[in-house]
Amino acid sequence: MIAQLIGALSLARIELDVKHSDAILTASRKQLKQRLGLEAPQP
């Protein structure tokens, strides 16, 4: 979990395109919430 957070943050920070950077963080946030049972999995 910590590695995923650090990896997503690192990738988002080196991405020059703000929309793509936000998409990386959003996808990581959604996956972490699903892993922790805080959000229902989506197909």
PyRosetta script that sets phi, psi and omega in degrees:
from pyrosetta import init, pose_from_sequence

init()
pose = pose_from_sequence("MIAQLIGALSLARIELDVKHSDAILTASRKQLKQRLGLEAPQP")
pose.set_psi(1, -48.2)
pose.set_omega(1, 179.4)
pose.set_phi(2, -62.5)
pose.set_psi(2, -41.5)
pose.set_omega(2, 179.8)
pose.set_phi(3, -62.6)
pose.set_psi(3, -39.1)
pose.set_omega(3, 178.7)
pose.set_phi(4, -65.2)
pose.set_psi(4, -41.8)
pose.set_omega(4, 178.2)
pose.set_phi(5, -61.7)
pose.set_psi(5, -47.0)
pose.set_omega(5, -179.4)
pose.set_phi(6, -66.1)
pose.set_psi(6, -42.1)
pose.set_omega(6, 179.1)
pose.set_phi(7, -62.6)
pose.set_psi(7, -45.8)
pose.set_omega(7, 180.0)
pose.set_phi(8, -63.8)
pose.set_psi(8, -42.8)
pose.set_omega(8, 179.4)
pose.set_phi(9, -64.6)
pose.set_psi(9, -42.0)
pose.set_omega(9, 179.2)
pose.set_phi(10, -63.2)
pose.set_psi(10, -46.2)
pose.set_omega(10, 179.8)
pose.set_phi(11, -64.4)
pose.set_psi(11, -40.8)
pose.set_omega(11, -179.4)
pose.set_phi(12, -66.1)
pose.set_psi(12, -35.5)
pose.set_omega(12, -178.1)
pose.set_phi(13, -72.2)
pose.set_psi(13, -31.1)
pose.set_omega(13, -179.8)
pose.set_phi(14, -86.4)
pose.set_psi(14, -12.2)
pose.set_omega(14, 178.7)
pose.set_phi(15, -75.1)
pose.set_psi(15, 126.6)
pose.set_omega(15, -178.1)
pose.set_phi(16, -79.4)
pose.set_psi(16, -30.6)
pose.set_omega(16, -179.2)
pose.set_phi(17, -80.9)
pose.set_psi(17, 117.5)
pose.set_omega(17, -176.1)
pose.set_phi(18, -61.5)
pose.set_psi(18, -39.8)
pose.set_omega(18, -179.8)
pose.set_phi(19, -63.9)
pose.set_psi(19, -41.2)
pose.set_omega(19, 179.6)
pose.set_phi(20, -69.1)
pose.set_psi(20, -39.6)
pose.set_omega(20, 176.6)
pose.set_phi(21, -59.6)
pose.set_psi(21, -45.9)
pose.set_omega(21, 178.4)
pose.set_phi(22, -63.6)
pose.set_psi(22, -37.3)
pose.set_omega(22, 179.5)
pose.set_phi(23, -64.9)
pose.set_psi(23, -37.9)
pose.set_omega(23, 177.7)
pose.set_phi(24, -62.0)
pose.set_psi(24, -47.5)
pose.set_omega(24, -178.6)
pose.set_phi(25, -66.6)
pose.set_psi(25, -40.0)
pose.set_omega(25, 179.6)
pose.set_phi(26, -64.3)
pose.set_psi(26, -44.8)
pose.set_omega(26, 179.7)
pose.set_phi(27, -63.4)
pose.set_psi(27, -42.5)
pose.set_omega(27, 179.4)
pose.set_phi(28, -64.8)
pose.set_psi(28, -42.8)
pose.set_omega(28, 178.8)
pose.set_phi(29, -60.1)
pose.set_psi(29, -44.0)
pose.set_omega(29, -178.8)
pose.set_phi(30, -64.2)
pose.set_psi(30, -43.1)
pose.set_omega(30, 179.8)
pose.set_phi(31, -64.6)
pose.set_psi(31, -41.3)
pose.set_omega(31, 179.2)
pose.set_phi(32, -65.5)
pose.set_psi(32, -40.3)
pose.set_omega(32, 177.8)
pose.set_phi(33, -62.6)
pose.set_psi(33, -40.0)
pose.set_omega(33, 178.7)
pose.set_phi(34, -65.5)
pose.set_psi(34, -42.0)
pose.set_omega(34, 179.0)
pose.set_phi(35, -61.0)
pose.set_psi(35, -36.7)
pose.set_omega(35, -177.5)
pose.set_phi(36, -88.5)
pose.set_psi(36, -1.6)
pose.set_omega(36, 179.0)
pose.set_phi(37, 76.9)
pose.set_psi(37, 21.4)
pose.set_omega(37, -179.5)
pose.set_phi(38, -94.0)
pose.set_psi(38, -8.3)
pose.set_omega(38, 179.5)
pose.set_phi(39, -146.6)
pose.set_psi(39, 138.9)
pose.set_omega(39, 179.8)
pose.set_phi(40, -69.1)
pose.set_psi(40, 139.9)
pose.set_omega(40, 177.2)
pose.set_phi(41, -63.1)
pose.set_psi(41, 142.8)
pose.set_omega(41, 179.1)
pose.set_phi(42, -114.2)
pose.set_psi(42, 139.8)
pose.set_omega(42, -178.6)
pose.set_phi(43, -67.4)
pose.dump_pdb("model.pdb")
